[in-house]
Amino acid sequence: MTVQTTTALRHRPLWRIAQEIRADRGYTRAVANYAEECLQCLDELSSVDETYCDESAEHIVRLTIHRLAHWRGATARRVKAELRGIVGL
């Protein structure tokens, strides 16, 4: 008997979420100065099951949520809720 496993993406690709964050008007320079490094990491990731520079994507997502604390607005609330759901917060 052969067991096949598939890694189905359970959420939007992380790189696409990073794009949406940057496109939002509420993503100001002050927020960008603090969060941009995390978003650059997300640009290279699709799933929380991946790693980037020896860091788990889950850790990077958690750090991104922390660094986006001052990002405000409807898009910010929705996207941060999505990120929390991805990592189970």
Kinemage of the C-alpha trace (Angstrom):
@kinemage 1
@onewidth
@group {chain A} dominant
@subgroup {mainchain}
@vectorlist {calphas} color= white
{ca met a 1} P 0.000 0.000 0.000
{ca thr a 2} L 1.358 3.404 -0.976
{ca val a 3} L 0.559 6.437 1.122
{ca gln a 4} L 0.631 9.732 -0.675
{ca thr a 5} L 0.728 12.998 1.128
{ca thr a 6} L -0.048 16.318 -0.391
{ca thr a 7} L 0.650 19.678 1.081
{ca ala a 8} L -2.421 21.624 0.120
{ca leu a 9} L -2.204 25.328 0.740
{ca arg a 10} L -4.684 26.043 3.528
{ca his a 11} L -4.464 29.809 3.152
{ca arg a 12} L -3.516 32.539 0.708
{ca pro a 13} L 0.161 32.548 -0.218
{ca leu a 14} L 2.120 34.628 2.278
{ca trp a 15} L 3.741 36.622 -0.516
{ca arg a 16} L 0.295 37.710 -1.693
{ca ile a 17} L -0.603 38.865 1.818
{ca ala a 18} L 2.624 40.923 1.914
{ca gln a 19} L 1.611 42.570 -1.367
{ca glu a 20} L -1.804 43.495 0.025
{ca ile a 21} L -0.242 44.985 3.160
{ca arg a 22} L 2.054 47.223 1.130
{ca ala a 23} L -0.817 48.315 -1.149
{ca asp a 24} L -2.993 49.499 1.738
{ca arg a 25} L -3.139 53.270 2.340
{ca gly a 26} L -2.925 52.690 6.097
{ca tyr a 27} L 0.507 51.110 5.665
{ca thr a 28} L 2.462 54.281 6.380
{ca arg a 29} L 6.176 54.968 6.422
{ca ala a 30} L 6.212 54.622 10.221
{ca val a 31} L 4.729 51.129 10.001
{ca ala a 32} L 6.943 50.239 7.035
{ca asn a 33} L 10.125 51.144 8.912
{ca tyr a 34} L 9.274 48.563 11.554
{ca ala a 35} L 7.643 45.818 9.460
{ca glu a 36} L 9.336 45.903 6.053
{ca glu a 37} L 12.021 43.360 6.959
{ca cys a 38} L 9.328 40.834 7.855
{ca leu a 39} L 7.401 41.566 4.658
{ca gln a 40} L 10.547 40.962 2.612
{ca cys a 41} L 10.731 37.495 4.175
{ca leu a 42} L 7.032 36.889 3.435
{ca asp a 43} L 7.709 37.832 -0.194
{ca glu a 44} L 9.683 34.593 -0.484
{ca leu a 45} L 7.134 32.329 1.224
{ca ser a 46} L 3.884 30.683 0.233
{ca ser a 47} L 3.034 28.569 3.265
{ca val a 48} L 3.741 28.439 6.994
{ca asp a 49} L 5.229 25.001 6.401
{ca glu a 50} L 8.268 26.561 4.709
{ca thr a 51} L 11.458 28.070 6.062
{ca tyr a 52} L 13.374 31.189 5.107
{ca cys a 53} L 16.992 31.765 6.195
{ca asp a 54} L 16.720 29.046 8.856
{ca glu a 55} L 13.583 30.612 10.347
{ca ser a 56} L 10.228 28.902 10.215
{ca ala a 57} L 7.567 30.747 8.274
{ca glu a 58} L 5.334 30.441 11.319
{ca his a 59} L 7.869 32.397 13.391
{ca ile a 60} L 8.131 35.031 10.656
{ca val a 61} L 4.333 35.395 10.507
{ca arg a 62} L 4.157 35.799 14.305
{ca leu a 63} L 6.874 38.458 14.190
{ca thr a 64} L 5.069 40.192 11.316
{ca ile a 65} L 1.850 40.358 13.353
{ca his a 66} L 3.800 41.928 16.223
{ca arg a 67} L 5.493 44.476 13.979
{ca leu a 68} L 2.196 45.450 12.334
{ca ala a 69} L 0.687 46.472 15.672
{ca his a 70} L 0.429 50.131 14.598
{ca trp a 71} L -1.118 49.375 11.195
{ca arg a 72} L -4.747 50.546 11.384
{ca gly a 73} L -7.936 50.353 9.352
{ca ala a 74} L -10.382 47.790 8.014
{ca thr a 75} L -7.810 46.091 5.781
{ca ala a 76} L -5.367 45.922 8.678
{ca arg a 77} L -7.928 44.253 10.955
{ca arg a 78} L -8.901 41.725 8.289
{ca val a 79} L -5.338 40.852 7.250
{ca lys a 80} L -4.026 40.613 10.823
{ca ala a 81} L -6.965 38.313 11.687
{ca glu a 82} L -6.073 36.207 8.658
{ca leu a 83} L -2.414 36.004 9.764
{ca arg a 84} L -3.452 35.079 13.320
{ca gly a 85} L -5.665 32.333 11.900
{ca ile a 86} L -2.799 30.984 9.800
{ca val a 87} L -0.592 30.470 12.856
{ca gly a 88} L -3.422 29.526 15.221
{ca leu a 89} L -3.467 32.582 17.492
